[in-house]
Amino acid sequence: MPDLIASVRNIEAAYMEWRRILGTGTKRRQQASVKLEADTESMRWFEPFLIPGLLQTAEYAEEILRNVIEFYRTSNDLDEGVSKRMERQQILYRRNHRFHFVIAEQALNTTVGDDHVMIGQLDRLLAVATMARVTLGIVPAKALYRVPISNFIMFDNRLVMVETVTAEMAITQPREIVLYGRTFDTLANQSVTGEAARALIRNALELRAEHQVISPDRGSEEQGGGDGEYC
């Protein structure tokens, strides 16, 4: 009965196509997240390939949203979308909110933009890992396969958001939320935190820095160091 009630109440928002969500651009989707995140005390977020939106630098977010706009051929409100995503991050500093992010090691190595963008993003992760209200876990690349993997965000124990290529799914059925909770716990137990997580980030950062210096595709000035989600 609880599952049936949850399904009926959520039938309109359970499956929202991106063409509808992004019909007027990316800012609207970012604005919807502001209230949702403000109403959540405990957020659990897993990402297998990218850095979660709440932890992104402006440059990283710009590359992500630019690709979203191009892929879905939506209205180009890139600056507004990035600005709103940066505004969302203020929630990380508010009391009575806790965040547990788990990312796969691949997210450190997925190239968004270029090495310059990635170096800034990895530096940001090192800072995030020390924040009082944030737990950052990284699942090592060689971790055993334990559970099905897709990106998802848990808002307390009342809602799970999952992104697919064509749509965003809002899951409210208690039995499904329990499964996502079990999945997150499994991934969190496989992840490393603290100094072990920072070591993985620093390793990825060193590789990026080395590649930035020796890459034949970058100009001589940049080789010397240069001047540098969906949900």
LINGI-V814486 format. One record per residue. N is the residue number from 0. PSI is psi as a letter, one per 30 degrees, with the letter a starting at -180 (999 if undefined). NEAR is the number of other C-alpha atoms within 10 Angstrom. D_FIRST is the distance of its C-alpha to the first C-alpha in Angstrom with 2 decimals. Layout:
[[N,PSI,NEAR,D_FIRST] [N,PSI,NEAR,D_FIRST]]
This chain:
[[0,e,7,0.00] [1,e,10,3.86] [2,e,12,5.39] [3,e,12,5.04] [4,e,13,6.15] [5,e,15,8.56] [6,e,17,9.82] [7,e,12,10.68] [8,f,11,12.35] [9,g,15,14.20] [10,e,13,15.19] [11,e,10,18.76] [12,f,13,19.45] [13,e,17,17.57] [14,j,16,20.79] [15,j,15,24.02] [16,k,17,27.28] [17,e,19,30.12] [18,f,14,32.43] [19,e,11,30.37] [20,e,15,29.86] [21,g,19,33.54] [22,e,15,34.95] [23,g,14,37.07] [24,a,23,37.68] [25,f,26,36.31] [26,e,20,36.65] [27,e,16,33.64] [28,e,19,31.28] [29,e,23,33.02] [30,e,15,32.76] [31,e,10,28.97] [32,f,15,28.87] [33,e,17,30.98] [34,e,11,28.42] [35,e,11,25.49] [36,e,18,27.63] [37,f,15,29.00] [38,g,12,25.57] [39,k,19,24.83] [40,e,13,26.33] [41,j,17,25.75] [42,k,18,26.04] [43,k,21,26.05] [44,k,22,27.70] [45,k,25,28.79] [46,k,22,31.43] [47,f,20,33.18] [48,f,17,36.06] [49,l,22,36.55] [50,k,26,36.89] [51,k,21,33.89] [52,e,21,34.62] [53,f,20,34.81] [54,g,20,37.59] [55,k,22,39.61] [56,l,22,43.17] [57,e,18,44.12] [58,e,16,46.09] [59,e,24,43.28] [60,e,28,40.78] [61,e,21,43.41] [62,e,16,43.71] [63,e,20,39.95] [64,e,24,39.52] [65,e,18,42.74] [66,e,16,41.35] [67,e,20,38.08] [68,e,17,40.22] [69,e,11,42.46] [70,e,9,39.82] [71,f,15,37.59] [72,h,13,40.69] [73,l,18,39.30] [74,k,13,41.34] [75,j,17,43.47] [76,h,16,42.59] [77,e,21,43.16] [78,e,15,44.81] [79,e,15,42.17] [80,e,22,39.33] [81,e,24,41.10] [82,e,15,41.91] [83,e,19,38.34] [84,e,29,37.19] [85,e,18,39.89] [86,e,14,38.81] [87,e,20,35.29] [88,f,17,36.89] [89,f,12,37.91] [90,f,17,34.47] [91,f,19,35.74] [92,g,13,38.21] [93,k,11,36.09] [94,l,9,35.20] [95,g,11,31.70] [96,k,17,30.71] [97,k,19,30.57] [98,k,21,30.66] [99,j,17,30.43] [100,k,22,31.73] [101,k,27,32.05] [102,l,24,34.17] [103,l,23,35.69] [104,f,24,39.48] [105,e,17,39.76] [106,f,18,38.78] [107,f,24,42.10] [108,f,17,43.96] [109,k,13,42.40] [110,j,15,45.15] [111,j,21,44.10] [112,c,15,47.26] [113,a,12,50.07] [114,e,20,51.28] [115,e,19,52.12] [116,e,20,48.56] [117,e,23,47.17] [118,e,20,49.62] [119,e,17,48.52] [120,e,23,44.85] [121,e,24,45.46] [122,e,14,47.50] [123,e,14,44.60] [124,e,21,42.32] [125,e,19,44.93] [126,e,12,44.77] [127,e,16,40.98] [128,f,20,40.90] [129,g,14,42.71] [130,k,13,40.52] [131,e,11,39.20] [132,g,17,35.64] [133,k,17,35.30] [134,k,17,34.76] [135,j,23,35.94] [136,k,25,35.47] [137,k,29,37.04] [138,j,23,36.11] [139,k,16,39.55] [140,f,10,40.35] [141,g,7,41.03] [142,k,12,37.81] [143,k,9,36.23] [144,k,9,33.42] [145,e,10,30.24] [146,l,11,27.21] [147,k,6,26.62] [148,k,14,28.06] [149,l,12,27.39] [150,k,18,27.72] [151,l,20,24.76] [152,k,21,24.36] [153,k,22,21.83] [154,j,20,21.66] [155,b,17,20.82] [156,h,16,17.33] [157,f,13,15.73] [158,k,18,17.20] [159,k,22,19.06] [160,k,17,21.76] [161,k,17,23.25] [162,k,20,26.39] [163,l,12,27.48] [164,e,8,30.77] [165,f,12,29.51] [166,l,16,26.55] [167,k,19,24.61] [168,k,17,20.94] [169,j,20,18.61] [170,k,23,15.63] [171,f,24,12.85] [172,k,20,9.95] [173,e,18,10.08] [174,e,12,10.85] [175,e,14,13.52] [176,e,19,14.91] [177,e,12,15.44] [178,e,11,17.46] [179,e,18,19.46] [180,e,17,20.18] [181,e,13,21.45] [182,e,17,23.48] [183,e,23,25.01] [184,e,14,25.94] [185,e,13,27.63] [186,e,23,29.59] [187,e,21,30.49] [188,f,14,31.85] [189,f,19,33.93] [190,l,20,35.29] [191,k,19,38.47] [192,a,19,38.87] [193,b,14,41.82] [194,e,12,45.25] [195,e,13,44.04] [196,e,21,41.94] [197,e,21,44.87] [198,e,14,47.15] [199,e,18,45.13] [200,e,20,45.25] [201,e,18,48.98] [202,e,14,49.62] [203,e,17,47.97] [204,e,22,49.91] [205,e,14,53.20] [206,e,13,52.71] [207,e,20,52.05] [208,e,18,55.11] [209,e,13,57.28] [210,e,13,56.15] [211,e,21,56.79] [212,e,18,60.33] [213,f,12,61.27] [214,k,14,59.39] [215,f,10,62.03] [216,f,9,59.91] [217,k,13,60.26] [218,l,11,63.34] [219,e,13,65.82] [220,e,10,64.80] [221,f,15,61.14] [222,f,17,62.17] [223,g,12,63.71] [224,f,13,60.40] [225,a,13,60.08] [226,g,7,58.52] [227,999,9,55.50] [228,f,17,33.54] [229,c,17,32.59] [230,999,17,30.64]]
